[in-house]
Amino acid sequence: MSEVSKKIDHSLMWPGVIVTGIIGLLLSLFPESGRAVVDTLFAILTHNFKWLFLMFGLFCVLFLVWLGLSRWGNIKLGAPDDTPEFSTYTWAAMIFCAGIGIAIVYWAFIEPVYYLNSGMLHVDPDTQKGLIGELAGMYGQFHWGITPWAIYALPTFPIAYAIHVKKIPALRLSAACRGIIGNRADGPLGKLIDIVVIFAMIGGIGTSLGLAVPLGTALISEITGLPPSFSLQIIVLIVWTALFTVTVWAGLKKGIARLADLNTYIAYFLLLYVFIIGPTTFILNNWCNSLGLMFSDFFKLSLWTDPITNGGFPECWTVFYWAWWVAYAPMVGLFVARISKGRTIRQVVFGELVFGSLGCWIFFAIWGGYAINLQTSGALDVYTILKESGWSNNVTIVAILNAMPGGKYIFIPVFTILCSIFLATTLNSAAYTLSSQVTINLSGDEEPP
């Protein structure tokens, strides 16, 4: 048995892999039946427990703000003389890239287009176009803002405290639960917790790939003129896998950290590009208005269940997103806990809430604002393109990008690079966390095998 194999807890690794493989195989062999089962489960959970998801999201926000402002916020995650391992900029970039990844560049352009034609808060999109346009800008800020990052932050602290203060040699969620479940963290209950986390992380990786590969294929097709075939998807997947493998092999500091920094610089360029060549005044006015609407109605948005008409908006959007963030939270919590040694609880709380929320707000303000302006000004009927393409988000995103001056020859090529790096940073963080989960003994400073 190799030295690496001896360090791996096979009782954790294989159950997660096998369960995921079986479910993936069944969904591949019986796609229609699988879709029906998933849709039914989704409908049952979101309809019957939407109140629970919404209240949990609000609880996370209130609890995290209280924790950060309380005397507990002064607790350092590490020894008294420990200093942060990464600069604040790199630390914030790694948190943002791990928590959001490819999803932000995918949804920032297209999500507001859906909102423009939905019945959110009982607003009629046909007769109240002004108000629906304002709400379309606001809801992106809400769904990708404070609450998601509070959900992400919640598991960070027990994990970070366990590995950096208590010096428990295991970067696992079960280790963070030791204060509640005691020695059972080392038994079947602890194993079950970690297996569920591994399963959720593998599923999250699959979701990221499911968003990224078709979009990357559509972008490459637009640049090269090649048809967006299955073969091209395979090529895109192979190239991205190679990039991901190299950076994971390079480790946390030389690979993931540097890639996260590079990612933010490219994102700055593309955001500034749209901000300058796009409707700058509209973007600023719309963002200001969106933040005002969100903060003034934050509690209403956080708890709106639409109990009388049951129009479906909370289930399809808010509850879906809160469930998505909950599924990703263990992975993000484990990763942020690992990179936050030497920082106080207050720094981590407000680092995640402020840096994470602000980053998402900027993406939706500029890219989402640009898409809203295209639709509302009549410059491009984005919704019709979306509808006539069979609700293809990828086709619609490419159409939005082509509407920009220099879109085909400047923005789309650089945007493709950004998508590749965003995906790589997300997968890197997931792979690092997964390998840490299945490593038998791992201190807060060690790299997994």
C-alpha positions as CSV (number, residue, x, y, z in Angstrom):
1,M,0.0,0.0,0.0
2,S,1.4,3.4,-1.0
3,E,2.1,6.1,1.6
4,V,-0.7,8.3,0.1
5,S,-3.2,5.4,0.4
6,K,-2.3,4.9,4.0
7,K,-3.3,8.5,4.8
8,I,-6.7,8.2,3.2
9,D,-9.8,7.2,5.2
10,H,-11.3,4.8,2.7
11,S,-14.4,4.3,4.9
12,L,-15.3,7.9,4.1
13,M,-14.1,8.2,0.5
14,W,-15.7,5.1,-1.0
15,P,-19.3,5.4,0.3
16,G,-19.5,9.0,-1.0
17,V,-18.1,8.0,-4.4
18,I,-20.3,4.9,-4.7
19,V,-23.5,6.6,-3.7
20,T,-22.8,9.4,-6.1
21,G,-21.9,7.0,-8.9
22,I,-25.1,4.9,-8.4
23,I,-27.3,8.0,-8.5
24,G,-25.5,9.4,-11.5
25,L,-25.8,6.1,-13.3
26,L,-29.5,5.8,-12.6
27,L,-30.1,9.4,-13.8
28,S,-28.2,8.7,-17.0
29,L,-30.0,5.4,-17.7
30,F,-33.5,6.7,-16.9
31,P,-33.3,10.5,-17.5
32,E,-37.1,11.1,-17.8
33,S,-37.9,9.1,-14.7
34,G,-35.0,10.6,-12.8
35,R,-36.1,14.1,-13.8
36,A,-39.7,13.3,-12.6
37,V,-38.4,12.1,-9.2
38,V,-36.2,15.1,-8.7
39,D,-38.9,17.5,-9.7
40,T,-41.4,15.8,-7.3
41,L,-38.9,15.9,-4.4
42,F,-38.1,19.6,-5.2
43,A,-41.8,20.5,-5.3
44,I,-42.5,18.7,-2.0
45,L,-39.6,20.2,-0.2
46,T,-40.0,23.8,-1.5
47,H,-43.8,23.9,-1.0
48,N,-44.0,22.3,2.4
49,F,-40.8,23.7,3.9
50,K,-40.3,27.0,2.2
51,W,-41.1,28.7,5.5
52,L,-38.2,26.8,7.1
53,F,-35.7,27.6,4.4
54,L,-36.6,31.3,4.6
55,M,-36.5,31.6,8.4
56,F,-33.2,29.7,8.4
57,G,-31.7,32.2,6.0
58,L,-32.8,35.2,8.1
59,F,-31.6,33.4,11.3
60,C,-28.1,33.1,9.7
61,V,-27.9,36.8,9.0
62,L,-29.1,37.9,12.4
63,F,-26.9,35.3,14.2
64,L,-23.8,36.2,12.3
65,V,-24.2,39.9,12.8
66,W,-24.7,39.4,16.5
67,L,-21.7,37.0,16.7
68,G,-19.4,39.5,14.8
69,L,-20.4,42.4,17.1
70,S,-20.4,40.5,20.4
71,R,-17.4,39.9,22.6
72,W,-17.0,36.5,21.0
73,G,-15.9,38.3,17.9
74,N,-12.6,39.0,19.5
75,I,-11.6,35.3,19.6
76,K,-8.7,34.6,17.4
77,L,-8.9,31.4,15.3
78,G,-5.5,30.1,16.3
79,A,-2.8,30.7,18.9
80,P,-2.4,34.3,20.3
81,D,0.7,34.9,18.3
82,D,-0.6,33.4,15.0
83,T,-0.7,35.7,12.0
84,P,-2.9,35.4,8.9
85,E,-1.4,33.0,6.3
86,F,-2.7,35.1,3.3
87,S,-3.0,38.8,2.6
88,T,-6.5,40.2,3.1
89,Y,-6.8,40.7,-0.7
90,T,-5.8,37.1,-1.5
91,W,-8.0,35.8,1.4
92,A,-11.0,37.7,0.2
93,A,-10.4,36.6,-3.4
94,M,-10.2,32.9,-2.4
95,I,-13.4,33.1,-0.4
96,F,-15.3,34.7,-3.3
97,C,-14.0,32.3,-5.9
98,A,-14.7,29.3,-3.8
99,G,-18.1,30.4,-2.8
100,I,-19.5,31.6,-6.1
101,G,-17.3,30.4,-9.0
102,I,-18.8,30.0,-12.5
103,A,-22.3,30.6,-11.3
104,I,-21.9,34.4,-10.9
105,V,-20.7,34.9,-14.5
106,Y,-23.5,32.6,-15.7
107,W,-26.4,34.1,-13.8
108,A,-25.4,37.8,-13.6
109,F,-26.4,38.4,-17.2
110,I,-29.4,36.1,-17.6
111,E,-31.2,36.1,-14.2
112,P,-32.6,39.6,-14.4
113,V,-34.2,38.7,-17.8
114,Y,-36.2,36.0,-16.1
115,Y,-37.2,38.4,-13.3
116,L,-38.5,40.9,-15.9
117,N,-41.2,38.5,-16.9
118,S,-42.1,36.9,-13.6
119,G,-44.8,37.7,-11.0
120,M,-42.6,38.6,-8.1
121,L,-44.3,40.3,-5.2
122,H,-47.6,40.2,-7.1
123,V,-46.4,42.7,-9.7
124,D,-47.8,42.3,-13.2
125,P,-45.0,42.3,-15.7
126,D,-47.3,43.5,-18.5
127,T,-48.9,46.5,-16.8
128,Q,-46.3,47.5,-14.3
129,K,-43.1,47.5,-16.4
130,G,-41.4,50.2,-14.5
131,L,-41.8,48.5,-11.1
132,I,-41.0,45.1,-12.5
133,G,-37.7,46.5,-14.0
134,E,-36.7,47.9,-10.6
135,L,-37.5,44.6,-8.8
136,A,-35.5,42.7,-11.5
137,G,-32.4,44.7,-10.5
138,M,-33.1,44.3,-6.8
139,Y,-33.7,40.6,-6.6
140,G,-30.3,39.7,-8.0
141,Q,-28.7,41.8,-5.2
142,F,-30.9,40.0,-2.7
143,H,-30.4,36.4,-3.9
144,W,-26.6,36.7,-4.1
145,G,-26.0,39.1,-1.2
146,I,-26.0,39.0,2.6
147,T,-28.1,35.9,3.2
148,P,-26.1,33.5,1.0
149,W,-22.9,34.6,2.6
150,A,-24.3,34.3,6.1
151,I,-25.4,30.7,5.2
152,Y,-21.8,30.0,4.0
153,A,-20.3,31.6,7.1
154,L,-22.3,29.6,9.7
155,P,-20.3,26.3,9.5
156,T,-17.0,28.2,9.2
157,F,-16.6,29.0,12.9
158,P,-17.1,25.7,14.6
159,I,-14.7,24.1,12.0
160,A,-12.1,26.8,12.3
161,Y,-12.3,26.8,16.1
162,A,-11.9,23.0,16.1
163,I,-8.8,22.9,13.9
164,H,-7.0,26.2,14.8
165,V,-7.9,26.5,18.5
166,K,-8.6,23.0,19.8
167,K,-6.0,21.6,17.4
168,I,-8.2,18.7,16.4
169,P,-6.2,17.0,13.5
170,A,-9.2,16.6,11.1
171,L,-10.5,19.1,8.6
172,R,-14.0,17.6,8.8
173,L,-17.5,18.8,9.7
174,S,-17.8,15.9,12.3
175,A,-14.8,17.4,14.1
176,A,-16.8,20.7,14.4
177,C,-19.7,18.8,15.8
178,R,-17.7,17.2,18.6
179,G,-18.9,19.8,21.1
180,I,-22.4,18.6,20.5
181,I,-22.1,14.9,19.8
182,G,-19.0,14.2,21.9
183,N,-17.0,11.0,21.1
184,R,-19.7,9.9,18.7
185,A,-17.9,12.2,16.2
186,D,-15.4,9.3,15.9
187,G,-18.1,6.7,15.4
188,P,-20.8,5.9,12.9
189,L,-22.6,9.2,13.5
190,G,-19.5,11.2,12.7
191,K,-18.9,9.1,9.6
192,L,-22.4,9.6,8.4
193,I,-22.1,13.4,8.8
194,D,-18.8,13.4,6.7
195,I,-20.3,11.1,4.1
196,V,-23.3,13.4,3.6
197,V,-20.9,16.3,3.2
198,I,-18.8,14.5,0.7
199,F,-21.9,13.6,-1.3
200,A,-23.1,17.2,-1.2
201,M,-19.7,18.4,-2.4
202,I,-19.5,16.0,-5.3
203,G,-23.0,17.0,-6.3
204,G,-22.0,20.6,-6.1
205,I,-19.1,20.0,-8.4
206,G,-21.4,18.3,-10.9
207,T,-23.7,21.3,-10.8
208,S,-20.8,23.6,-11.6
209,L,-19.7,21.5,-14.5
210,G,-23.3,21.3,-15.7
211,L,-23.4,25.1,-15.9
212,A,-19.9,25.6,-17.2
213,V,-19.4,23.1,-20.0
214,P,-22.4,24.1,-22.1
215,L,-21.6,27.8,-21.7
216,G,-17.9,27.3,-22.4
217,T,-18.9,25.3,-25.5
218,A,-21.2,28.0,-26.7
219,L,-18.5,30.6,-26.2
220,I,-15.8,28.6,-28.1
221,S,-18.3,27.9,-30.9
222,E,-18.9,31.7,-31.2
223,I,-15.2,32.4,-31.3
224,T,-14.1,29.7,-33.7
225,G,-17.3,29.1,-35.7
226,L,-17.2,25.4,-34.8
227,P,-20.7,23.8,-34.2
228,P,-21.5,23.4,-30.5
229,S,-21.3,19.6,-30.7
230,F,-20.8,16.9,-28.0
231,S,-17.2,16.5,-29.3
232,L,-16.5,20.1,-28.6
233,Q,-18.0,19.8,-25.1
234,I,-15.6,16.9,-24.5
235,I,-12.6,19.0,-25.6
236,V,-13.7,21.9,-23.4
237,L,-14.0,19.5,-20.5
238,I,-10.6,18.0,-21.1
239,V,-8.9,21.4,-21.3
240,W,-10.6,22.6,-18.1
241,T,-9.7,19.4,-16.3
242,A,-6.0,19.8,-17.3
243,L,-6.1,23.4,-15.9
244,F,-7.8,22.2,-12.7
245,T,-5.3,19.3,-12.3
246,V,-2.2,21.5,-12.6
247,T,-3.4,24.1,-10.1
248,V,-4.5,21.5,-7.5
249,W,-1.2,19.8,-7.9
250,A,0.6,23.1,-7.2
251,G,-1.1,23.4,-3.8
252,L,-3.0,26.0,-1.8
253,K,-0.5,28.9,-1.9
254,K,1.1,28.4,-5.3
255,G,-2.0,27.1,-7.2
256,I,-5.3,28.1,-5.7
257,A,-4.3,31.4,-4.2
258,R,-2.5,32.7,-7.3
259,L,-5.3,31.6,-9.6
260,A,-7.9,33.4,-7.4
261,D,-5.8,36.6,-7.6
262,L,-5.6,36.3,-11.4
263,N,-9.3,35.6,-11.6
264,T,-10.2,38.8,-9.8
265,Y,-7.9,40.9,-12.1
266,I,-9.6,39.6,-15.2
267,A,-13.0,40.1,-13.7
268,Y,-12.1,43.7,-12.9
269,F,-11.2,44.3,-16.6
270,L,-14.5,42.8,-17.9
271,L,-16.6,44.6,-15.3
272,L,-15.0,47.9,-16.1
273,Y,-15.3,47.2,-19.8
274,V,-19.1,46.8,-19.6
275,F,-19.4,49.7,-17.1
276,I,-17.5,52.1,-19.4
277,I,-18.9,51.1,-22.8
278,G,-22.4,50.3,-21.5
279,P,-25.1,52.6,-20.1
280,T,-22.9,53.9,-17.2
281,T,-25.5,56.3,-15.7
282,F,-28.3,53.7,-15.9
283,I,-26.1,51.1,-14.2
284,L,-25.3,53.4,-11.3
285,N,-28.9,54.6,-10.9
286,N,-30.2,51.1,-11.1
287,W,-27.7,49.8,-8.5
288,C,-28.4,52.6,-6.1
289,N,-32.2,52.0,-6.5
290,S,-31.8,48.2,-6.2
291,L,-29.8,48.5,-2.9
292,G,-32.4,50.9,-1.5
293,L,-35.3,48.5,-2.4
294,M,-33.4,45.5,-0.9
295,F,-32.5,47.1,2.4
296,S,-35.8,48.8,2.9
297,D,-37.7,45.5,2.3
298,F,-35.1,43.1,3.5
299,F,-37.3,41.3,6.1
300,K,-40.2,41.2,3.7
301,L,-38.1,39.6,1.0
302,S,-36.5,37.2,3.5
303,L,-39.8,35.9,4.7
304,W,-42.2,36.2,1.7
305,T,-43.9,32.8,1.1
306,D,-46.7,34.0,-1.2
307,P,-49.2,31.9,0.9
308,I,-52.5,33.1,-0.7
309,T,-51.8,32.9,-4.5
310,N,-48.9,30.5,-4.4
311,G,-47.6,31.8,-7.6
312,G,-44.4,29.8,-7.3
313,F,-41.8,32.6,-7.3
314,P,-40.5,32.0,-3.8
315,E,-40.1,28.3,-4.4
316,C,-38.5,28.6,-7.8
317,W,-36.0,31.3,-6.8
318,T,-35.5,32.3,-3.2
319,V,-36.1,28.9,-1.6
320,F,-34.1,27.2,-4.4
321,Y,-31.2,29.5,-3.9
322,W,-31.2,29.1,-0.1
323,A,-31.2,25.3,-0.6
324,W,-28.3,25.7,-3.0
325,W,-26.3,27.7,-0.6
326,V,-27.0,25.3,2.2
327,A,-25.8,22.4,0.0
328,Y,-22.5,24.3,-0.7
329,A,-22.1,25.6,2.9
330,P,-20.1,22.7,4.3
331,M,-17.6,22.8,1.4
332,V,-17.2,26.6,1.7
333,G,-17.1,26.5,5.5
334,L,-14.4,23.9,5.5
335,F,-12.3,25.8,2.9
336,V,-12.7,29.2,4.6
337,A,-11.9,27.7,8.0
338,R,-8.6,26.3,6.5
339,I,-7.5,29.7,5.1
340,S,-8.6,31.8,8.1
341,K,-6.0,30.9,10.7
342,G,-4.8,33.9,12.6
343,R,-7.9,36.0,12.0
344,T,-10.6,36.8,14.6
345,I,-14.2,35.6,14.4
346,R,-15.2,39.2,13.8
347,Q,-12.8,39.5,10.8
348,V,-14.1,36.3,9.3
349,V,-17.8,37.2,9.8
350,F,-17.6,40.6,8.2
351,G,-15.0,39.4,5.7
352,E,-17.4,36.9,4.3
353,L,-20.5,39.1,4.6
354,V,-18.9,42.2,3.2
355,F,-16.4,41.0,0.6
356,G,-18.7,38.2,-0.6
357,S,-21.8,40.3,-0.9
358,L,-20.1,43.3,-2.4
359,G,-18.5,41.2,-5.1
360,C,-21.8,39.6,-6.1
361,W,-23.6,43.0,-6.0
362,I,-21.0,44.5,-8.4
363,F,-21.4,41.7,-10.9
364,F,-25.2,41.9,-10.8
365,A,-25.2,45.7,-10.8
366,I,-23.0,46.0,-14.0
367,W,-23.7,42.9,-16.0
368,G,-27.3,42.5,-14.8
369,G,-27.9,46.2,-15.2
370,Y,-26.6,46.0,-18.8
371,A,-29.0,43.1,-19.6
372,I,-32.0,45.0,-18.1
373,N,-31.1,48.1,-20.1
374,L,-31.0,46.1,-23.3
375,Q,-34.5,44.8,-22.7
376,T,-36.2,47.9,-21.3
377,S,-34.6,50.3,-23.8
378,G,-35.6,48.1,-26.8
379,A,-32.0,47.8,-27.9
380,L,-32.3,44.0,-27.8
381,D,-35.3,41.8,-27.0
382,V,-33.4,39.5,-24.7
383,Y,-36.5,37.7,-23.4
384,T,-37.7,36.8,-26.9
385,I,-34.3,35.4,-27.7
386,L,-34.4,33.4,-24.5
387,K,-37.9,32.1,-25.3
388,E,-37.3,31.3,-29.0
389,S,-34.1,29.5,-28.2
390,G,-36.0,27.0,-26.1
391,W,-35.0,28.7,-22.9
392,S,-31.3,28.3,-23.7
393,N,-29.4,30.4,-21.2
394,N,-26.2,29.8,-23.2
395,V,-27.6,31.1,-26.5
396,T,-29.1,34.1,-24.7
397,I,-25.9,35.0,-22.9
398,V,-23.9,34.9,-26.1
399,A,-26.5,37.2,-27.7
400,I,-26.1,39.7,-24.8
401,L,-22.3,39.6,-25.2
402,N,-22.5,40.1,-28.9
403,A,-24.7,43.2,-28.4
404,M,-21.7,45.0,-26.8
405,P,-19.3,47.1,-28.9
406,G,-16.3,44.8,-29.5
407,G,-18.2,41.9,-27.9
408,K,-17.2,39.2,-30.4
409,Y,-13.5,40.1,-30.6
410,I,-12.7,41.5,-27.2
411,F,-15.2,40.6,-24.5
412,I,-16.2,37.0,-25.5
413,P,-12.6,35.7,-25.7
414,V,-11.6,37.2,-22.4
415,F,-14.9,36.2,-20.9
416,T,-14.2,32.6,-21.9
417,I,-10.9,32.8,-20.1
418,L,-12.7,34.1,-17.0
419,C,-15.2,31.3,-17.1
420,S,-12.4,28.8,-17.3
421,I,-10.5,30.2,-14.3
422,F,-13.7,30.7,-12.2
423,L,-14.5,27.0,-12.8
424,A,-11.0,26.0,-11.9
425,T,-11.0,28.0,-8.7
426,T,-14.3,26.4,-7.6
427,L,-13.2,22.9,-8.5
428,N,-9.8,23.5,-6.8
429,S,-11.4,24.6,-3.6
430,A,-13.8,21.6,-3.7
431,A,-11.0,19.1,-4.5
432,Y,-8.8,20.6,-1.7
433,T,-11.7,20.3,0.8
434,L,-12.6,16.8,-0.4
435,S,-9.1,15.5,-0.1
436,S,-8.9,17.1,3.4
437,Q,-12.2,15.4,4.4
438,V,-10.8,11.9,3.6
439,T,-7.4,12.4,5.1
440,I,-7.0,10.5,8.4
441,N,-4.9,13.1,10.3
442,L,-4.5,16.6,9.1
443,S,-3.6,19.7,11.1
444,G,-4.8,23.2,10.3
445,D,-1.5,23.9,8.5
446,E,-1.0,20.7,6.5
447,E,-1.8,20.2,2.9
448,P,-3.8,17.0,2.1
449,P,-2.0,14.3,0.0
